[in-house]
Amino acid sequence: MLKKIGVLGDIGSGKSFIASQFGCPVFNADKEVNKIYKKKSCYKKLNKKLPKYIKSYPINKIELSNAILANNKNLRKIVNIVHPLVRKEMNYFLKKNYKRKMVVLDIPLLIENKLNKKKDILVYVDAKKEKINEKLKKRINYNRKLIENFRKIQKPLAFKKKLSTYIIKNNFKLSTVRKKVKLIKSKIINERNCT
């Protein structure tokens, strides 16, 4: 039976990096969203909801950022259009990998959009706030207000941590992280009560 691992954590905590260390297929929602933004159908829906901001095709990230910064409700409008498409892609990914032992779901709004099932294994990535902020500031399109707006639509980190089966402390050191992931992976594989 396919085991699904959902990776949770704060923005910039290193979720995608940790997801890649499991050595099995990863569904990366951010990459999928980038593909979705290139689709004409998505552009039409966003343009209809936010005509004042979304004017370019393919969708321009600056226009999206401006829409979110102008009004936080716009972020909800974008999420409501984009996430059903992400769900569709995720279902296709799961269907494609159903013979695998394990897959990883790297989806920022996994819990919020109810994309997880009760049997899914949740792994919380715990990283120090200073380290996260340091990493975020190095991003090309870093915008503090934008990140704060994204955090507002997410469930509290303490809630996500409590919900998780495993917690990985991410010190952003490759060798340490690999060891921790390996340990968790072997525990998941050896779980008897996984049916």
Summary of the structure (lengths in Angstrom):
residues: 195
radius of gyration: 17.4
end to end distance: 7.3
largest distance: 54.3
contacts: 562
relative contact order: 0.22
helix: 52%
strand: 13%
